[in-house]
Amino acid sequence: MITAVSYIGAAVAEIAGCFAFWAWLRLDKSPVWTVPGIASLILFAVLLTRVDSAFAGRAYAAYGGVYIAASLLWLWAVEDNPPDRWDVMGAVICLIGAAIILLGPRAA
């Protein structure tokens, strides 16, 4: 449960942080947008360390699938552009891959 909450929180924080820089550099928003962007990216890093995994690389690899799905939800909710069937299919494949990476049996 902590892992799922950490991944979801990390995804929201990372996307929000990156979007703050996108808004500044691509949407001509004020440079002040970088302040919450930096805070969000710090929160992202902290949350990702809370994932229940013995190795950082495995936690990061599995996070990739969650990030992809969350990015498509951001696309829909914030940018008002609903994902198409190819987006959804790709996200499902990525989430299955993330589950295999994180939950697969490991040799002792």
N, CA, C and O atoms as a GROMACS GRO file, in nm:
protein
  432
    1MET      N    1   0.083  -0.120   0.000
    1MET     CA    2   0.000   0.000   0.000
    1MET      C    3   0.087   0.126   0.000
    1MET      O    4   0.059   0.221  -0.074
    2ILE      N    5   0.192   0.127   0.083
    2ILE     CA    6   0.282   0.243   0.089
    2ILE      C    7   0.348   0.263  -0.047
    2ILE      O    8   0.366   0.376  -0.092
    3THR      N    9   0.384   0.153  -0.112
    3THR     CA   10   0.449   0.163  -0.243
    3THR      C   11   0.357   0.229  -0.344
    3THR      O   12   0.399   0.320  -0.416
    4ALA      N   13   0.231   0.186  -0.351
    4ALA     CA   14   0.136   0.244  -0.447
    4ALA      C   15   0.116   0.393  -0.420
    4ALA      O   16   0.116   0.474  -0.512
    5VAL      N   17   0.097   0.429  -0.294
    5VAL     CA   18   0.077   0.570  -0.258
    5VAL      C   19   0.203   0.651  -0.289
    5VAL      O   20   0.193   0.764  -0.338
    6SER      N   21   0.320   0.594  -0.262
    6SER     CA   22   0.445   0.664  -0.291
    6SER      C   23   0.462   0.686  -0.441
    6SER      O   24   0.500   0.795  -0.484
    7TYR      N   25   0.433   0.583  -0.520
    7TYR     CA   26   0.444   0.597  -0.665
    7TYR      C   27   0.347   0.701  -0.720
    7TYR      O   28   0.385   0.784  -0.803
    8ILE      N   29   0.225   0.697  -0.675
    8ILE     CA   30   0.125   0.792  -0.724
    8ILE      C   31   0.162   0.935  -0.682
    8ILE      O   32   0.157   1.027  -0.763
    9GLY      N   33   0.199   0.951  -0.556
    9GLY     CA   34   0.242   1.083  -0.510
    9GLY      C   35   0.365   1.133  -0.584
    9GLY      O   36   0.373   1.251  -0.620
   10ALA      N   37   0.461   1.044  -0.606
   10ALA     CA   38   0.583   1.082  -0.679
   10ALA      C   39   0.549   1.124  -0.822
   10ALA      O   40   0.605   1.220  -0.873
   11ALA      N   41   0.458   1.052  -0.885
   11ALA     CA   42   0.420   1.085  -1.022
   11ALA      C   43   0.355   1.223  -1.030
   11ALA      O   44   0.390   1.304  -1.116
   12VAL      N   45   0.262   1.248  -0.940
   12VAL     CA   46   0.196   1.379  -0.939
   12VAL      C   47   0.299   1.490  -0.913
   12VAL      O   48   0.297   1.594  -0.979
   13ALA      N   49   0.387   1.467  -0.816
   13ALA     CA   50   0.487   1.570  -0.784
   13ALA      C   51   0.583   1.592  -0.900
   13ALA      O   52   0.617   1.707  -0.932
   14GLU      N   53   0.627   1.483  -0.964
   14GLU     CA   54   0.721   1.501  -1.076
   14GLU      C   55   0.656   1.571  -1.194
   14GLU      O   56   0.714   1.662  -1.253
   15ILE      N   57   0.536   1.530  -1.228
   15ILE     CA   58   0.467   1.591  -1.342
   15ILE      C   59   0.436   1.738  -1.313
   15ILE      O   60   0.454   1.824  -1.400
   16ALA      N   61   0.390   1.767  -1.193
   16ALA     CA   62   0.361   1.906  -1.157
   16ALA      C   63   0.488   1.990  -1.160
   16ALA      O   64   0.487   2.104  -1.208
   17GLY      N   65   0.598   1.935  -1.108
   17GLY     CA   66   0.724   2.008  -1.108
   17GLY      C   67   0.775   2.035  -1.248
   17GLY      O   68   0.818   2.146  -1.280
   18CYS      N   69   0.770   1.933  -1.331
   18CYS     CA   70   0.814   1.951  -1.470
   18CYS      C   71   0.721   2.046  -1.546
   18CYS      O   72   0.766   2.125  -1.628
   19PHE      N   73   0.591   2.037  -1.518
   19PHE     CA   74   0.496   2.125  -1.586
   19PHE      C   75   0.520   2.271  -1.547
   19PHE      O   76   0.499   2.361  -1.629
   20ALA      N   77   0.563   2.294  -1.423
   20ALA     CA   78   0.592   2.432  -1.382
   20ALA      C   79   0.703   2.491  -1.470
   20ALA      O   80   0.696   2.607  -1.510
   21PHE      N   81   0.805   2.410  -1.500
   21PHE     CA   82   0.911   2.457  -1.589
   21PHE      C   83   0.862   2.469  -1.733
   21PHE      O   84   0.902   2.560  -1.805
   22TRP      N   85   0.776   2.378  -1.774
   22TRP     CA   86   0.714   2.384  -1.908
   22TRP      C   87   0.636   2.516  -1.921
   22TRP      O   88   0.646   2.585  -2.022
   23ALA      N   89   0.559   2.547  -1.817
   23ALA     CA   90   0.479   2.670  -1.820
   23ALA      C   91   0.569   2.793  -1.831
   23ALA      O   92   0.539   2.885  -1.907
   24TRP      N   93   0.679   2.794  -1.756
   24TRP     CA   94   0.771   2.907  -1.761
   24TRP      C   95   0.838   2.918  -1.899
   24TRP      O   96   0.842   3.026  -1.957
   25LEU      N   97   0.890   2.806  -1.950
   25LEU     CA   98   0.971   2.812  -2.071
   25LEU      C   99   0.893   2.800  -2.201
   25LEU      O  100   0.938   2.847  -2.306
   26ARG      N  101   0.775   2.737  -2.195
   26ARG     CA  102   0.700   2.715  -2.320
   26ARG      C  103   0.570   2.792  -2.326
   26ARG      O  104   0.517   2.818  -2.435
   27LEU      N  105   0.517   2.829  -2.210
   27LEU     CA  106   0.388   2.900  -2.207
   27LEU      C  107   0.404   3.045  -2.163
   27LEU      O  108   0.305   3.113  -2.137
   28ASP      N  109   0.528   3.092  -2.155
   28ASP     CA  110   0.560   3.231  -2.120
   28ASP      C  111   0.504   3.273  -1.984
   28ASP      O  112   0.462   3.388  -1.967
   29LYS      N  113   0.504   3.181  -1.889
   29LYS     CA  114   0.465   3.217  -1.752
   29LYS      C  115   0.584   3.279  -1.681
   29LYS      O  116   0.696   3.274  -1.731
   30SER      N  117   0.560   3.336  -1.567
   30SER     CA  118   0.663   3.402  -1.488
   30SER      C  119   0.768   3.300  -1.440
   30SER      O  120   0.735   3.184  -1.416
   31PRO      N  121   0.893   3.343  -1.426
   31PRO     CA  122   0.995   3.255  -1.369
   31PRO      C  123   0.963   3.211  -1.226
   31PRO      O  124   1.021   3.115  -1.175
   32VAL      N  125   0.870   3.281  -1.162
   32VAL     CA  126   0.828   3.242  -1.027
   32VAL      C  127   0.770   3.100  -1.027
   32VAL      O  128   0.769   3.033  -0.924
   33TRP      N  129   0.721   3.055  -1.141
   33TRP     CA  130   0.669   2.918  -1.153
   33TRP      C  131   0.776   2.814  -1.117
   33TRP      O  132   0.742   2.701  -1.081
   34THR      N  133   0.903   2.851  -1.127
   34THR     CA  134   1.008   2.754  -1.095
   34THR      C  135   1.015   2.722  -0.946
   34THR      O  136   1.063   2.615  -0.909
   35VAL      N  137   0.968   2.811  -0.862
   35VAL     CA  138   0.973   2.788  -0.717
   35VAL      C  139   0.888   2.667  -0.678
   35VAL      O  140   0.940   2.575  -0.615
   36PRO      N  141   0.759   2.663  -0.712
   36PRO     CA  142   0.683   2.542  -0.680
   36PRO      C  143   0.732   2.422  -0.762
   36PRO      O  144   0.719   2.308  -0.719
   37GLY      N  145   0.788   2.449  -0.879
   37GLY     CA  146   0.844   2.341  -0.960
   37GLY      C  147   0.957   2.270  -0.887
   37GLY      O  148   0.961   2.147  -0.883
   38ILE      N  149   1.047   2.347  -0.831
   38ILE     CA  150   1.160   2.289  -0.757
   38ILE      C  151   1.109   2.215  -0.633
   38ILE      O  152   1.156   2.105  -0.604
   39ALA      N  153   1.015   2.274  -0.562
   39ALA     CA  154   0.960   2.208  -0.443
   39ALA      C  155   0.893   2.075  -0.481
   39ALA      O  156   0.909   1.975  -0.410
   40SER      N  157   0.820   2.074  -0.590
   40SER     CA  158   0.754   1.951  -0.636
   40SER      C  159   0.855   1.844  -0.673
   40SER      O  160   0.835   1.726  -0.645
   41LEU      N  161   0.964   1.885  -0.738
   41LEU     CA  162   1.065   1.787  -0.778
   41LEU      C  163   1.140   1.732  -0.657
   41LEU      O  164   1.181   1.616  -0.658
   42ILE      N  165   1.158   1.811  -0.554
   42ILE     CA  166   1.217   1.760  -0.429
   42ILE      C  167   1.122   1.660  -0.365
   42ILE      O  168   1.165   1.553  -0.320
   43LEU      N  169   0.994   1.694  -0.360
   43LEU     CA  170   0.894   1.601  -0.304
   43LEU      C  171   0.892   1.470  -0.383
   43LEU      O  172   0.882   1.362  -0.324
   44PHE      N  173   0.901   1.479  -0.514
   44PHE     CA  174   0.907   1.360  -0.599
   44PHE      C  175   1.022   1.269  -0.555
   44PHE      O  176   1.001   1.150  -0.536
   45ALA      N  177   1.141   1.325  -0.539
   45ALA     CA  178   1.257   1.245  -0.502
   45ALA      C  179   1.240   1.181  -0.365
   45ALA      O  180   1.276   1.065  -0.344
   46VAL      N  181   1.185   1.256  -0.271
   46VAL     CA  182   1.163   1.202  -0.137
   46VAL      C  183   1.062   1.088  -0.141
   46VAL      O  184   1.084   0.983  -0.080
   47LEU      N  185   0.952   1.107  -0.212
   47LEU     CA  186   0.849   1.003  -0.219
   47LEU      C  187   0.901   0.876  -0.286
   47LEU      O  188   0.865   0.765  -0.246
   48LEU      N  189   0.983   0.891  -0.387
   48LEU     CA  190   1.034   0.773  -0.457
   48LEU      C  191   1.124   0.689  -0.368
   48LEU      O  192   1.136   0.568  -0.388
   49THR      N  193   1.188   0.751  -0.269
   49THR     CA  194   1.271   0.673  -0.176
   49THR      C  195   1.187   0.592  -0.078
   49THR      O  196   1.241   0.506  -0.008
   50ARG      N  197   1.059   0.617  -0.070
   50ARG     CA  198   0.971   0.545   0.022
   50ARG      C  199   0.921   0.412  -0.034
   50ARG      O  200   0.856   0.335   0.036
   51VAL      N  201   0.951   0.386  -0.159
   51VAL     CA  202   0.905   0.264  -0.225
   51VAL      C  203   0.974   0.143  -0.162
   51VAL      O  204   1.094   0.145  -0.134
   52ASP      N  205   0.896   0.038  -0.141
   52ASP     CA  206   0.948  -0.085  -0.081
   52ASP      C  207   1.022  -0.168  -0.186
   52ASP      O  208   0.964  -0.255  -0.251
   53SER      N  209   1.151  -0.139  -0.201
   53SER     CA  210   1.236  -0.212  -0.294
   53SER      C  211   1.378  -0.211  -0.238
   53SER      O  212   1.424  -0.110  -0.185
   54ALA      N  213   1.446  -0.324  -0.251
   54ALA     CA  214   1.583  -0.333  -0.199
   54ALA      C  215   1.681  -0.256  -0.285
   54ALA      O  216   1.790  -0.220  -0.238
   55PHE      N  217   1.645  -0.228  -0.411
   55PHE     CA  218   1.737  -0.163  -0.503
   55PHE      C  219   1.671  -0.043  -0.570
   55PHE      O  220   1.557  -0.052  -0.618
   56ALA      N  221   1.741   0.067  -0.574
   56ALA     CA  222   1.688   0.190  -0.632
   56ALA      C  223   1.654   0.172  -0.779
   56ALA      O  224   1.549   0.217  -0.825
   57GLY      N  225   1.742   0.107  -0.854
   57GLY     CA  226   1.718   0.089  -0.997
   57GLY      C  227   1.588   0.016  -1.028
   57GLY      O  228   1.518   0.051  -1.123
   58ARG      N  229   1.557  -0.085  -0.948
   58ARG     CA  230   1.432  -0.158  -0.968
   58ARG      C  231   1.312  -0.069  -0.933
   58ARG      O  232   1.210  -0.072  -1.002
   59ALA      N  233   1.323   0.007  -0.826
   59ALA     CA  234   1.214   0.098  -0.789
   59ALA      C  235   1.192   0.202  -0.898
   59ALA      O  236   1.077   0.233  -0.931
   60TYR      N  237   1.300   0.254  -0.956
   60TYR     CA  238   1.288   0.355  -1.061
   60TYR      C  239   1.230   0.295  -1.189
   60TYR      O  240   1.148   0.357  -1.256
   61ALA      N  241   1.273   0.174  -1.222
   61ALA     CA  242   1.224   0.109  -1.343
   61ALA      C  243   1.074   0.085  -1.334
   61ALA      O  244   1.000   0.114  -1.428
   62ALA      N  245   1.028   0.033  -1.220
   62ALA     CA  246   0.885   0.008  -1.204
   62ALA      C  247   0.807   0.140  -1.201
   62ALA      O  248   0.694   0.146  -1.249
   63TYR      N  249   0.866   0.244  -1.145
   63TYR     CA  250   0.801   0.374  -1.140
   63TYR      C  251   0.771   0.427  -1.280
   63TYR      O  252   0.674   0.499  -1.299
   64GLY      N  253   0.854   0.391  -1.377
   64GLY     CA  254   0.834   0.439  -1.514
   64GLY      C  255   0.694   0.412  -1.566
   64GLY      O  256   0.634   0.499  -1.631
   65GLY      N  257   0.640   0.295  -1.538
   65GLY     CA  258   0.504   0.262  -1.583
   65GLY      C  259   0.399   0.350  -1.517
   65GLY      O  260   0.304   0.395  -1.581
   66VAL      N  261   0.417   0.374  -1.388
   66VAL     CA  262   0.323   0.461  -1.316
   66VAL      C  263   0.332   0.604  -1.370
   66VAL      O  264   0.230   0.671  -1.387
   67TYR      N  265   0.454   0.649  -1.397
   67TYR     CA  266   0.473   0.784  -1.451
   67TYR      C  267   0.402   0.800  -1.586
   67TYR      O  268   0.339   0.902  -1.611
   68ILE      N  269   0.413   0.701  -1.670
   68ILE     CA  270   0.349   0.707  -1.802
   68ILE      C  271   0.197   0.718  -1.787
   68ILE      O  272   0.135   0.803  -1.851
   69ALA      N  273   0.138   0.634  -1.704
   69ALA     CA  274  -0.007   0.638  -1.684
   69ALA      C  275  -0.050   0.772  -1.623
   69ALA      O  276  -0.149   0.831  -1.665
   70ALA      N  277   0.026   0.819  -1.524
   70ALA     CA  278  -0.008   0.947  -1.460
   70ALA      C  279   0.007   1.063  -1.558
   70ALA      O  280  -0.071   1.158  -1.554
   71SER      N  281   0.105   1.056  -1.646
   71SER     CA  282   0.123   1.162  -1.746
   71SER      C  283   0.004   1.171  -1.840
   71SER      O  284  -0.037   1.280  -1.880
   72LEU      N  285  -0.051   1.057  -1.876
   72LEU     CA  286  -0.169   1.057  -1.963
   72LEU      C  287  -0.292   1.109  -1.890
   72LEU      O  288  -0.377   1.175  -1.950
   73LEU      N  289  -0.302   1.081  -1.760
   73LEU     CA  290  -0.411   1.140  -1.682
   73LEU      C  291  -0.394   1.292  -1.673
   73LEU      O  292  -0.492   1.366  -1.679
   74TRP      N  293  -0.271   1.338  -1.658
   74TRP     CA  294  -0.242   1.483  -1.657
   74TRP      C  295  -0.282   1.544  -1.791
   74TRP      O  296  -0.345   1.650  -1.796
   75LEU      N  297  -0.246   1.477  -1.900
   75LEU     CA  298  -0.282   1.523  -2.034
   75LEU      C  299  -0.432   1.548  -2.043
   75LEU      O  300  -0.476   1.647  -2.102
   76TRP      N  301  -0.508   1.458  -1.985
   76TRP     CA  302  -0.654   1.466  -1.991
   76TRP      C  303  -0.708   1.570  -1.893
   76TRP      O  304  -0.786   1.656  -1.932
   77ALA      N  305  -0.666   1.562  -1.767
   77ALA     CA  306  -0.724   1.646  -1.662
   77ALA      C  307  -0.678   1.791  -1.668
   77ALA      O  308  -0.758   1.882  -1.648
   78VAL      N  309  -0.551   1.813  -1.695
   78VAL     CA  310  -0.496   1.949  -1.689
   78VAL      C  311  -0.492   2.014  -1.827
   78VAL      O  312  -0.522   2.132  -1.842
   79GLU      N  313  -0.454   1.936  -1.927
   79GLU     CA  314  -0.438   1.993  -2.061
   79GLU      C  315  -0.560   1.971  -2.150
   79GLU      O  316  -0.561   2.010  -2.266
   80ASP      N  317  -0.662   1.909  -2.093
   80ASP     CA  318  -0.790   1.890  -2.161
   80ASP      C  319  -0.775   1.820  -2.297
   80ASP      O  320  -0.837   1.859  -2.396
   81ASN      N  321  -0.691   1.717  -2.300
   81ASN     CA  322  -0.669   1.639  -2.421
   81ASN      C  323  -0.678   1.492  -2.383
   81ASN      O  324  -0.580   1.435  -2.334
   82PRO      N  325  -0.793   1.429  -2.405
   82PRO     CA  326  -0.809   1.291  -2.361
   82PRO      C  327  -0.715   1.196  -2.436
   82PRO      O  328  -0.692   1.211  -2.556
   83PRO      N  329  -0.661   1.097  -2.364
   83PRO     CA  330  -0.576   0.998  -2.429
   83PRO      C  331  -0.656   0.918  -2.531
   83PRO      O  332  -0.774   0.893  -2.512
   84ASP      N  333  -0.590   0.879  -2.640
   84ASP     CA  334  -0.658   0.795  -2.737
   84ASP      C  335  -0.633   0.648  -2.704
   84ASP      O  336  -0.565   0.617  -2.605
   85ARG      N  337  -0.686   0.559  -2.783
   85ARG     CA  338  -0.676   0.415  -2.752
   85ARG      C  339  -0.531   0.368  -2.751
   85ARG      O  340  -0.498   0.276  -2.677
   86TRP      N  341  -0.445   0.430  -2.831
   86TRP     CA  342  -0.305   0.391  -2.836
   86TRP      C  343  -0.234   0.434  -2.708
   86TRP      O  344  -0.149   0.363  -2.656
   87ASP      N  345  -0.269   0.552  -2.658
   87ASP     CA  346  -0.214   0.597  -2.530
   87ASP      C  347  -0.253   0.500  -2.419
   87ASP      O  348  -0.169   0.458  -2.340
   88VAL      N  349  -0.381   0.466  -2.415
   88VAL     CA  350  -0.432   0.377  -2.310
   88VAL      C  351  -0.366   0.240  -2.320
   88VAL      O  352  -0.322   0.184  -2.219
   89MET      N  353  -0.359   0.185  -2.441
   89MET     CA  354  -0.298   0.054  -2.459
   89MET      C  355  -0.150   0.057  -2.416
   89MET      O  356  -0.102  -0.035  -2.349
   90GLY      N  357  -0.079   0.160  -2.454
   90GLY     CA  358   0.060   0.172  -2.414
   90GLY      C  359   0.076   0.182  -2.263
   90GLY      O  360   0.166   0.120  -2.206
   91ALA      N  361  -0.010   0.259  -2.198
   91ALA     CA  362  -0.003   0.274  -2.053
   91ALA      C  363  -0.032   0.141  -1.983
   91ALA      O  364   0.034   0.108  -1.884
   92VAL      N  365  -0.130   0.067  -2.032
   92VAL     CA  366  -0.162  -0.063  -1.971
   92VAL      C  367  -0.042  -0.157  -1.983
   92VAL      O  368  -0.006  -0.224  -1.886
   93ILE      N  369   0.020  -0.160  -2.099
   93ILE     CA  370   0.139  -0.245  -2.118
   93ILE      C  371   0.249  -0.203  -2.021
   93ILE      O  372   0.315  -0.288  -1.961
   94CYS      N  373   0.269  -0.073  -2.006
   94CYS     CA  374   0.373  -0.024  -1.915
   94CYS      C  375   0.342  -0.060  -1.770
   94CYS      O  376   0.433  -0.097  -1.695
   95LEU      N  377   0.216  -0.049  -1.730
   95LEU     CA  378   0.179  -0.084  -1.593
   95LEU      C  379   0.197  -0.233  -1.567
   95LEU      O  380   0.237  -0.273  -1.458
   96ILE      N  381   0.166  -0.315  -1.666
   96ILE     CA  382   0.191  -0.459  -1.651
   96ILE      C  383   0.341  -0.484  -1.636
   96ILE      O  384   0.383  -0.562  -1.550
   97GLY      N  385   0.420  -0.418  -1.717
   97GLY     CA  386   0.566  -0.430  -1.705
   97GLY      C  387   0.617  -0.384  -1.569
   97GLY      O  388   0.704  -0.448  -1.510
   98ALA      N  389   0.563  -0.274  -1.520
   98ALA     CA  390   0.604  -0.223  -1.388
   98ALA      C  391   0.570  -0.324  -1.279
   98ALA      O  392   0.650  -0.346  -1.188
   99ALA      N  393   0.452  -0.384  -1.287
   99ALA     CA  394   0.413  -0.485  -1.188
   99ALA      C  395   0.505  -0.605  -1.192
   99ALA      O  396   0.544  -0.658  -1.088
  100ILE      N  397   0.540  -0.649  -1.312
  100ILE     CA  398   0.632  -0.763  -1.325
  100ILE      C  399   0.768  -0.729  -1.262
  100ILE      O  400   0.825  -0.811  -1.190
  101ILE      N  401   0.818  -0.610  -1.290
  101ILE     CA  402   0.948  -0.569  -1.235
  101ILE      C  403   0.943  -0.563  -1.083
  101ILE      O  404   1.033  -0.614  -1.016
  102LEU      N  405   0.840  -0.503  -1.029
  102LEU     CA  406   0.835  -0.479  -0.884
  102LEU      C  407   0.794  -0.604  -0.807
  102LEU      O  408   0.846  -0.630  -0.698
  103LEU      N  409   0.701  -0.682  -0.862
  103LEU     CA  410   0.643  -0.792  -0.786
  103LEU      C  411   0.694  -0.930  -0.825
  103LEU      O  412   0.660  -1.029  -0.760
  104GLY      N  413   0.774  -0.938  -0.929
  104GLY     CA  414   0.824  -1.068  -0.974
  104GLY      C  415   0.907  -1.137  -0.867
  104GLY      O  416   0.976  -1.072  -0.788
  105PRO      N  417   0.899  -1.272  -0.864
  105PRO     CA  418   0.978  -1.347  -0.764
  105PRO      C  419   1.128  -1.329  -0.790
  105PRO      O  420   1.173  -1.328  -0.905
  106ARG      N  421   1.202  -1.316  -0.683
  106ARG     CA  422   1.346  -1.297  -0.692
  106ARG      C  423   1.418  -1.414  -0.628
  106ARG      O  424   1.371  -1.473  -0.530
  107ALA      N  425   1.534  -1.447  -0.684
  107ALA     CA  426   1.618  -1.551  -0.622
  107ALA      C  427   1.670  -1.500  -0.488
  107ALA      O  428   1.700  -1.381  -0.473
  108ALA      N  429   1.682  -1.587  -0.395
  108ALA     CA  430   1.727  -1.548  -0.260
  108ALA      C  431   1.869  -1.508  -0.252
  108ALA      O  432   1.917  -1.474  -0.144
   0.00000   0.00000   0.00000
